[in-house]
Amino acid sequence: RDSHERGDNRERAAMALAAIGSLSAIAGLKEVLAAESEDPAIRSSITGALGRATAL
């Protein structure tokens, strides 16, 4: 039973790290897209949409 619980904990930790990595990638993408867009409305739309996607 203990080894099974350790396996479950490892799996949960791996999923948490993957989620953190995905959120970091999305946050970086948001910055790049916003910086590349010269139109303030588009920049605002990008940062708003990706901000909502990364909200925890």
Phi and psi restraints in degrees (range 20) as a CNS / XPLOR table:
assign (resid 1 and name C) (resid 2 and name N)
       (resid 2 and name CA) (resid 2 and name C) 1.0 -60.6 20.0 2
assign (resid 2 and name N) (resid 2 and name CA)
       (resid 2 and name C) (resid 3 and name N) 1.0 -42.5 20.0 2
assign (resid 2 and name C) (resid 3 and name N)
       (resid 3 and name CA) (resid 3 and name C) 1.0 -67.4 20.0 2
assign (resid 3 and name N) (resid 3 and name CA)
       (resid 3 and name C) (resid 4 and name N) 1.0 -33.3 20.0 2
assign (resid 3 and name C) (resid 4 and name N)
       (resid 4 and name CA) (resid 4 and name C) 1.0 -66.1 20.0 2
assign (resid 4 and name N) (resid 4 and name CA)
       (resid 4 and name C) (resid 5 and name N) 1.0 -42.4 20.0 2
assign (resid 4 and name C) (resid 5 and name N)
       (resid 5 and name CA) (resid 5 and name C) 1.0 -65.2 20.0 2
assign (resid 5 and name N) (resid 5 and name CA)
       (resid 5 and name C) (resid 6 and name N) 1.0 -39.1 20.0 2
assign (resid 5 and name C) (resid 6 and name N)
       (resid 6 and name CA) (resid 6 and name C) 1.0 -63.2 20.0 2
assign (resid 6 and name N) (resid 6 and name CA)
       (resid 6 and name C) (resid 7 and name N) 1.0 -40.0 20.0 2
assign (resid 6 and name C) (resid 7 and name N)
       (resid 7 and name CA) (resid 7 and name C) 1.0 -62.6 20.0 2
assign (resid 7 and name N) (resid 7 and name CA)
       (resid 7 and name C) (resid 8 and name N) 1.0 -42.0 20.0 2
assign (resid 7 and name C) (resid 8 and name N)
       (resid 8 and name CA) (resid 8 and name C) 1.0 -63.5 20.0 2
assign (resid 8 and name N) (resid 8 and name CA)
       (resid 8 and name C) (resid 9 and name N) 1.0 -41.2 20.0 2
assign (resid 8 and name C) (resid 9 and name N)
       (resid 9 and name CA) (resid 9 and name C) 1.0 -65.0 20.0 2
assign (resid 9 and name N) (resid 9 and name CA)
       (resid 9 and name C) (resid 10 and name N) 1.0 -39.9 20.0 2
assign (resid 9 and name C) (resid 10 and name N)
       (resid 10 and name CA) (resid 10 and name C) 1.0 -63.9 20.0 2
assign (resid 10 and name N) (resid 10 and name CA)
       (resid 10 and name C) (resid 11 and name N) 1.0 -41.5 20.0 2
assign (resid 10 and name C) (resid 11 and name N)
       (resid 11 and name CA) (resid 11 and name C) 1.0 -64.1 20.0 2
assign (resid 11 and name N) (resid 11 and name CA)
       (resid 11 and name C) (resid 12 and name N) 1.0 -43.6 20.0 2
assign (resid 11 and name C) (resid 12 and name N)
       (resid 12 and name CA) (resid 12 and name C) 1.0 -63.5 20.0 2
assign (resid 12 and name N) (resid 12 and name CA)
       (resid 12 and name C) (resid 13 and name N) 1.0 -40.9 20.0 2
assign (resid 12 and name C) (resid 13 and name N)
       (resid 13 and name CA) (resid 13 and name C) 1.0 -64.3 20.0 2
assign (resid 13 and name N) (resid 13 and name CA)
       (resid 13 and name C) (resid 14 and name N) 1.0 -41.0 20.0 2
assign (resid 13 and name C) (resid 14 and name N)
       (resid 14 and name CA) (resid 14 and name C) 1.0 -64.2 20.0 2
assign (resid 14 and name N) (resid 14 and name CA)
       (resid 14 and name C) (resid 15 and name N) 1.0 -41.5 20.0 2
assign (resid 14 and name C) (resid 15 and name N)
       (resid 15 and name CA) (resid 15 and name C) 1.0 -65.0 20.0 2
assign (resid 15 and name N) (resid 15 and name CA)
       (resid 15 and name C) (resid 16 and name N) 1.0 -39.7 20.0 2
assign (resid 15 and name C) (resid 16 and name N)
       (resid 16 and name CA) (resid 16 and name C) 1.0 -64.1 20.0 2
assign (resid 16 and name N) (resid 16 and name CA)
       (resid 16 and name C) (resid 17 and name N) 1.0 -43.8 20.0 2
assign (resid 16 and name C) (resid 17 and name N)
       (resid 17 and name CA) (resid 17 and name C) 1.0 -64.1 20.0 2
assign (resid 17 and name N) (resid 17 and name CA)
       (resid 17 and name C) (resid 18 and name N) 1.0 -38.5 20.0 2
assign (resid 17 and name C) (resid 18 and name N)
       (resid 18 and name CA) (resid 18 and name C) 1.0 -64.8 20.0 2
assign (resid 18 and name N) (resid 18 and name CA)
       (resid 18 and name C) (resid 19 and name N) 1.0 -40.9 20.0 2
assign (resid 18 and name C) (resid 19 and name N)
       (resid 19 and name CA) (resid 19 and name C) 1.0 -64.8 20.0 2
assign (resid 19 and name N) (resid 19 and name CA)
       (resid 19 and name C) (resid 20 and name N) 1.0 -42.1 20.0 2
assign (resid 19 and name C) (resid 20 and name N)
       (resid 20 and name CA) (resid 20 and name C) 1.0 -62.6 20.0 2
assign (resid 20 and name N) (resid 20 and name CA)
       (resid 20 and name C) (resid 21 and name N) 1.0 -42.9 20.0 2
assign (resid 20 and name C) (resid 21 and name N)
       (resid 21 and name CA) (resid 21 and name C) 1.0 -61.7 20.0 2
assign (resid 21 and name N) (resid 21 and name CA)
       (resid 21 and name C) (resid 22 and name N) 1.0 -41.1 20.0 2
assign (resid 21 and name C) (resid 22 and name N)
       (resid 22 and name CA) (resid 22 and name C) 1.0 -64.6 20.0 2
assign (resid 22 and name N) (resid 22 and name CA)
       (resid 22 and name C) (resid 23 and name N) 1.0 -43.4 20.0 2
assign (resid 22 and name C) (resid 23 and name N)
       (resid 23 and name CA) (resid 23 and name C) 1.0 -63.8 20.0 2
assign (resid 23 and name N) (resid 23 and name CA)
       (resid 23 and name C) (resid 24 and name N) 1.0 -39.4 20.0 2
assign (resid 23 and name C) (resid 24 and name N)
       (resid 24 and name CA) (resid 24 and name C) 1.0 -63.9 20.0 2
assign (resid 24 and name N) (resid 24 and name CA)
       (resid 24 and name C) (resid 25 and name N) 1.0 -41.8 20.0 2
assign (resid 24 and name C) (resid 25 and name N)
       (resid 25 and name CA) (resid 25 and name C) 1.0 -64.0 20.0 2
assign (resid 25 and name N) (resid 25 and name CA)
       (resid 25 and name C) (resid 26 and name N) 1.0 -42.5 20.0 2
assign (resid 25 and name C) (resid 26 and name N)
       (resid 26 and name CA) (resid 26 and name C) 1.0 -64.7 20.0 2
assign (resid 26 and name N) (resid 26 and name CA)
       (resid 26 and name C) (resid 27 and name N) 1.0 -41.6 20.0 2
assign (resid 26 and name C) (resid 27 and name N)
       (resid 27 and name CA) (resid 27 and name C) 1.0 -62.1 20.0 2
assign (resid 27 and name N) (resid 27 and name CA)
       (resid 27 and name C) (resid 28 and name N) 1.0 -41.6 20.0 2
assign (resid 27 and name C) (resid 28 and name N)
       (resid 28 and name CA) (resid 28 and name C) 1.0 -64.7 20.0 2
assign (resid 28 and name N) (resid 28 and name CA)
       (resid 28 and name C) (resid 29 and name N) 1.0 -41.1 20.0 2
assign (resid 28 and name C) (resid 29 and name N)
       (resid 29 and name CA) (resid 29 and name C) 1.0 -62.2 20.0 2
assign (resid 29 and name N) (resid 29 and name CA)
       (resid 29 and name C) (resid 30 and name N) 1.0 -41.2 20.0 2
assign (resid 29 and name C) (resid 30 and name N)
       (resid 30 and name CA) (resid 30 and name C) 1.0 -58.2 20.0 2
assign (resid 30 and name N) (resid 30 and name CA)
       (resid 30 and name C) (resid 31 and name N) 1.0 -45.4 20.0 2
assign (resid 30 and name C) (resid 31 and name N)
       (resid 31 and name CA) (resid 31 and name C) 1.0 -63.3 20.0 2
assign (resid 31 and name N) (resid 31 and name CA)
       (resid 31 and name C) (resid 32 and name N) 1.0 -43.5 20.0 2
assign (resid 31 and name C) (resid 32 and name N)
       (resid 32 and name CA) (resid 32 and name C) 1.0 -65.3 20.0 2
assign (resid 32 and name N) (resid 32 and name CA)
       (resid 32 and name C) (resid 33 and name N) 1.0 -47.7 20.0 2
assign (resid 32 and name C) (resid 33 and name N)
       (resid 33 and name CA) (resid 33 and name C) 1.0 -63.6 20.0 2
assign (resid 33 and name N) (resid 33 and name CA)
       (resid 33 and name C) (resid 34 and name N) 1.0 -41.7 20.0 2
assign (resid 33 and name C) (resid 34 and name N)
       (resid 34 and name CA) (resid 34 and name C) 1.0 -65.2 20.0 2
assign (resid 34 and name N) (resid 34 and name CA)
       (resid 34 and name C) (resid 35 and name N) 1.0 -39.6 20.0 2
assign (resid 34 and name C) (resid 35 and name N)
       (resid 35 and name CA) (resid 35 and name C) 1.0 -69.4 20.0 2
assign (resid 35 and name N) (resid 35 and name CA)
       (resid 35 and name C) (resid 36 and name N) 1.0 -33.3 20.0 2
assign (resid 35 and name C) (resid 36 and name N)
       (resid 36 and name CA) (resid 36 and name C) 1.0 -76.5 20.0 2
assign (resid 36 and name N) (resid 36 and name CA)
       (resid 36 and name C) (resid 37 and name N) 1.0 -24.5 20.0 2
assign (resid 36 and name C) (resid 37 and name N)
       (resid 37 and name CA) (resid 37 and name C) 1.0 -85.6 20.0 2
assign (resid 37 and name N) (resid 37 and name CA)
       (resid 37 and name C) (resid 38 and name N) 1.0 127.3 20.0 2
assign (resid 37 and name C) (resid 38 and name N)
       (resid 38 and name CA) (resid 38 and name C) 1.0 -89.2 20.0 2
assign (resid 38 and name N) (resid 38 and name CA)
       (resid 38 and name C) (resid 39 and name N) 1.0 -16.3 20.0 2
assign (resid 38 and name C) (resid 39 and name N)
       (resid 39 and name CA) (resid 39 and name C) 1.0 -85.0 20.0 2
assign (resid 39 and name N) (resid 39 and name CA)
       (resid 39 and name C) (resid 40 and name N) 1.0 118.5 20.0 2
assign (resid 39 and name C) (resid 40 and name N)
       (resid 40 and name CA) (resid 40 and name C) 1.0 -58.8 20.0 2
assign (resid 40 and name N) (resid 40 and name CA)
       (resid 40 and name C) (resid 41 and name N) 1.0 -33.4 20.0 2
assign (resid 40 and name C) (resid 41 and name N)
       (resid 41 and name CA) (resid 41 and name C) 1.0 -67.6 20.0 2
assign (resid 41 and name N) (resid 41 and name CA)
       (resid 41 and name C) (resid 42 and name N) 1.0 -41.8 20.0 2
assign (resid 41 and name C) (resid 42 and name N)
       (resid 42 and name CA) (resid 42 and name C) 1.0 -67.0 20.0 2
assign (resid 42 and name N) (resid 42 and name CA)
       (resid 42 and name C) (resid 43 and name N) 1.0 -43.9 20.0 2
assign (resid 42 and name C) (resid 43 and name N)
       (resid 43 and name CA) (resid 43 and name C) 1.0 -57.5 20.0 2
assign (resid 43 and name N) (resid 43 and name CA)
       (resid 43 and name C) (resid 44 and name N) 1.0 -44.5 20.0 2
assign (resid 43 and name C) (resid 44 and name N)
       (resid 44 and name CA) (resid 44 and name C) 1.0 -65.4 20.0 2
assign (resid 44 and name N) (resid 44 and name CA)
       (resid 44 and name C) (resid 45 and name N) 1.0 -40.6 20.0 2
assign (resid 44 and name C) (resid 45 and name N)
       (resid 45 and name CA) (resid 45 and name C) 1.0 -63.7 20.0 2
assign (resid 45 and name N) (resid 45 and name CA)
       (resid 45 and name C) (resid 46 and name N) 1.0 -43.6 20.0 2
assign (resid 45 and name C) (resid 46 and name N)
       (resid 46 and name CA) (resid 46 and name C) 1.0 -63.3 20.0 2
assign (resid 46 and name N) (resid 46 and name CA)
       (resid 46 and name C) (resid 47 and name N) 1.0 -51.2 20.0 2
assign (resid 46 and name C) (resid 47 and name N)
       (resid 47 and name CA) (resid 47 and name C) 1.0 -65.8 20.0 2
assign (resid 47 and name N) (resid 47 and name CA)
       (resid 47 and name C) (resid 48 and name N) 1.0 -35.0 20.0 2
assign (resid 47 and name C) (resid 48 and name N)
       (resid 48 and name CA) (resid 48 and name C) 1.0 -67.0 20.0 2
assign (resid 48 and name N) (resid 48 and name CA)
       (resid 48 and name C) (resid 49 and name N) 1.0 -47.5 20.0 2
assign (resid 48 and name C) (resid 49 and name N)
       (resid 49 and name CA) (resid 49 and name C) 1.0 -64.6 20.0 2
assign (resid 49 and name N) (resid 49 and name CA)
       (resid 49 and name C) (resid 50 and name N) 1.0 -46.4 20.0 2
assign (resid 49 and name C) (resid 50 and name N)
       (resid 50 and name CA) (resid 50 and name C) 1.0 -73.0 20.0 2
assign (resid 50 and name N) (resid 50 and name CA)
       (resid 50 and name C) (resid 51 and name N) 1.0 -28.9 20.0 2
assign (resid 50 and name C) (resid 51 and name N)
       (resid 51 and name CA) (resid 51 and name C) 1.0 -63.6 20.0 2
assign (resid 51 and name N) (resid 51 and name CA)
       (resid 51 and name C) (resid 52 and name N) 1.0 -42.4 20.0 2
assign (resid 51 and name C) (resid 52 and name N)
       (resid 52 and name CA) (resid 52 and name C) 1.0 -65.7 20.0 2
assign (resid 52 and name N) (resid 52 and name CA)
       (resid 52 and name C) (resid 53 and name N) 1.0 -36.3 20.0 2
assign (resid 52 and name C) (resid 53 and name N)
       (resid 53 and name CA) (resid 53 and name C) 1.0 -66.8 20.0 2
assign (resid 53 and name N) (resid 53 and name CA)
       (resid 53 and name C) (resid 54 and name N) 1.0 -29.6 20.0 2
assign (resid 53 and name C) (resid 54 and name N)
       (resid 54 and name CA) (resid 54 and name C) 1.0 -98.8 20.0 2
assign (resid 54 and name N) (resid 54 and name CA)
       (resid 54 and name C) (resid 55 and name N) 1.0 -1.1 20.0 2
assign (resid 54 and name C) (resid 55 and name N)
       (resid 55 and name CA) (resid 55 and name C) 1.0 -64.8 20.0 2
assign (resid 55 and name N) (resid 55 and name CA)
       (resid 55 and name C) (resid 56 and name N) 1.0 134.3 20.0 2
